[in-house]
Amino acid sequence: MEIALLGGTGDIGEGLALRWARDTDHTVVVGSRDPDKAARRADDYGTLLSERGVDHDVDGLGNEAATENADVVVLSVPPEYAVSTVETVSDGLADTVLVSPAASMDRDAAGFHATPPEDGSVAQAVAAAAPEGVPVVGAFQNLAAGALSDLDAEIETDTVVTGDDPDATALVRSLAEEIHGLRALDGGPLAVTALVESVTPLLINLAMNNESMHDLGVRFQ
């Protein structure tokens, strides 16, 4: 399977790219608006993996080229760019599953606060922008990017997966659980994704205010 991480040069994109490349046999494509930047970062990821003796399949391309042959496209871009990125690559999204890991938030003197878009959540805004028939799945919003990109760190974390297409959500849960230490939970339809996204600013606030919780994740017991 080919997984494209659009904005895969950023924090969450890096972590997912490294973990999937290390833990699975899937082809991982790092996407960026700048193809040269994508190629450089893919080389960096490849070096990290090779140093650990991992036989990897990581490539770097512009976002549109990265989307063309992908089975799953992860929008690992900042939330304010999620919709515009979908619009840019829409011609290549046929027969793909589109995954939204972004959470919209603002910061003030008190800390971080969820700021959902008018559609209700970033994932729902992505679904509204996606071509008809392209399933959108919410996942990976609450992961600590620092821990995910540190291949020496052991993770034991849950990710809540939401979506309206049973086959698409099952696929994303399966891909998530191929990452060692990650457990995927069915969170229900896409309409509840705002609840999942709103947990992210809470986790950041906890990490900021508690020294022992720098790379905080969620495990439901």
C-alpha positions in Angstrom: 0.0 0.0 0.0 1.2 3.5 -0.7 0.7 6.2 2.0 1.2 9.9 1.1 1.8 12.4 3.9 1.0 15.8 2.5 2.9 18.3 4.6 5.0 15.3 5.6 8.0 17.6 6.4 6.2 18.8 9.5 6.1 17.4 13.0 3.2 14.9 12.8 4.0 14.0 9.2 7.6 13.2 10.2 6.5 11.0 13.1 3.9 9.0 11.0 6.3 8.7 8.1 9.1 7.3 10.3 6.9 4.9 12.2 5.1 3.5 9.1 8.5 3.2 7.3 10.0 1.4 10.3 7.1 -0.8 11.4 5.4 -1.8 8.0 6.2 -2.7 4.5 4.1 0.1 3.0 5.5 2.7 0.6 5.7 6.1 2.3 5.7 9.3 0.2 6.6 12.6 1.9 4.7 15.4 0.2 5.3 19.2 0.4 4.4 22.3 -1.6 8.1 22.4 -2.4 9.2 19.1 -4.1 12.9 19.8 -3.3 12.1 20.2 0.4 10.1 16.9 0.3 13.0 15.1 -1.3 15.5 16.5 1.3 13.3 15.5 4.2 12.7 12.0 2.7 16.5 11.6 2.5 16.8 12.7 6.1 14.2 10.2 7.2 15.9 7.5 5.2 19.2 8.2 6.9 17.6 7.9 10.3 16.0 4.6 9.4 19.2 3.3 7.8 21.2 4.1 10.9 18.8 1.7 12.7 19.2 -1.0 10.1 15.7 -0.5 8.7 15.1 -1.4 5.0 12.8 1.4 4.1 10.8 2.7 1.1 10.5 6.5 1.5 10.2 9.0 -1.3 9.7 12.7 -1.4 7.5 14.6 -4.0 5.4 17.7 -4.4 1.9 17.3 -2.9 0.2 16.8 -6.2 2.6 14.1 -7.4 2.6 12.4 -4.0 -1.2 12.1 -4.2 -1.3 10.5 -7.7 -0.6 6.9 -6.8 -1.5 6.9 -3.1 -4.0 4.6 -1.6 -4.2 6.7 1.6 -3.5 10.4 1.8 -2.8 12.0 5.2 -3.3 15.8 5.4 -0.5 16.3 7.9 -0.6 20.1 7.3 -1.5 22.9 9.7 -5.3 23.1 10.1 -5.5 26.5 8.2 -4.1 24.8 5.1 -6.1 21.6 5.2 -8.9 22.7 2.9 -6.7 24.5 0.4 -4.4 21.5 0.2 -7.4 19.2 -0.6 -8.5 21.6 -3.3 -4.9 21.6 -4.8 -4.7 17.8 -5.0 -8.3 17.0 -5.7 -7.7 15.7 -9.2 -5.5 12.9 -7.7 -7.8 11.8 -4.9 -10.0 9.3 -6.8 -9.9 5.9 -5.1 -8.1 7.2 -2.1 -8.9 7.5 1.6 -8.3 10.9 3.0 -7.2 11.2 6.6 -7.4 14.4 8.7 -5.1 14.6 11.8 -5.3 18.4 12.3 -6.9 20.2 15.2 -7.7 23.9 15.1 -6.7 25.9 18.2 -5.6 29.3 19.4 -3.4 30.4 22.3 -3.9 33.2 24.7 -2.5 34.1 28.2 -4.5 31.2 29.7 -3.3 28.6 27.3 -4.6 26.8 24.2 -8.2 26.7 23.3 -10.1 24.7 20.6 -11.3 26.9 17.7 -13.4 24.6 15.5 -14.3 25.8 12.0 -17.9 26.5 10.9 -18.2 23.0 9.6 -17.8 21.7 13.2 -14.3 20.2 12.9 -11.3 20.3 10.6 -12.2 16.8 9.4 -15.7 17.9 8.5 -14.3 20.9 6.6 -12.0 18.6 4.7 -14.9 16.3 3.9 -16.9 19.3 2.5 -13.9 20.2 0.3 -13.1 16.7 -0.9 -14.4 15.4 -4.2 -17.6 13.5 -4.1 -17.1 9.8 -3.2 -13.8 10.3 -1.4 -14.1 9.1 2.2 -12.6 11.3 4.9 -11.5 9.8 8.2 -10.4 11.7 11.3 -7.4 10.2 13.2 -4.1 10.9 14.9 -5.1 14.3 16.3 -4.1 13.6 19.9 -0.6 12.1 19.3 2.5 13.7 20.7 4.5 14.5 17.6 7.8 14.6 19.5 7.4 11.1 20.9 6.2 9.8 17.5 9.2 11.1 15.6 11.7 9.8 18.2 12.3 6.3 17.1 14.0 5.5 20.4 10.8 6.3 22.3 8.4 3.5 23.1 4.8 4.7 22.7 1.7 3.2 24.3 -1.0 5.5 23.1 -4.6 5.4 21.6 -5.9 7.2 18.6 -9.6 7.7 18.1 -10.7 7.1 14.5 -13.9 8.7 13.2 -15.6 8.5 9.8 -18.8 7.7 7.9 -17.4 5.0 5.6 -17.0 1.7 7.4 -14.4 0.3 5.0 -12.3 3.5 5.1 -12.4 3.8 8.9 -11.5 0.1 9.2 -8.5 0.6 6.9 -7.2 3.6 8.9 -7.6 1.7 12.2 -5.6 -1.2 10.7 -2.9 1.2 9.5 -2.7 2.9 12.8 -2.3 -0.4 14.7 0.6 -1.4 12.5 2.5 1.3 14.3 4.0 -0.4 17.3 2.4 0.7 20.5 -0.5 2.5 18.9 -4.1 1.3 19.5 -6.9 2.6 17.3 -10.4 3.0 18.7 -13.7 3.5 16.8 -15.0 6.9 17.8 -18.1 6.8 15.6 -19.1 9.0 12.7 -17.3 12.1 11.4 -19.9 14.4 13.1 -18.3 13.7 16.5 -14.7 14.5 15.4 -14.9 18.0 17.1 -14.8 16.1 20.4 -11.6 14.4 19.4 -9.9 17.5 18.1 -10.8 19.4 21.2 -8.7 17.1 23.3 -5.5 18.2 21.6 -5.3 21.7 23.2 -6.1 20.1 26.6 -3.1 17.7 26.2 -0.8 20.6 25.2 -1.9 22.6 28.2 -1.3 19.7 30.5 2.2 19.1 28.9 3.0 22.8 29.4 2.0 22.9 33.1 3.4 19.5 34.2 7.1 18.8 33.9 6.7 15.1 33.6 4.2 15.2 30.7 6.2 16.7 27.9 5.1 14.1 25.3 1.7 13.4 26.7 -0.7 11.0 24.9 -4.0 9.4 25.8 -4.7 5.8 26.8 -8.3 4.9 27.5 -8.7 2.3 30.2 
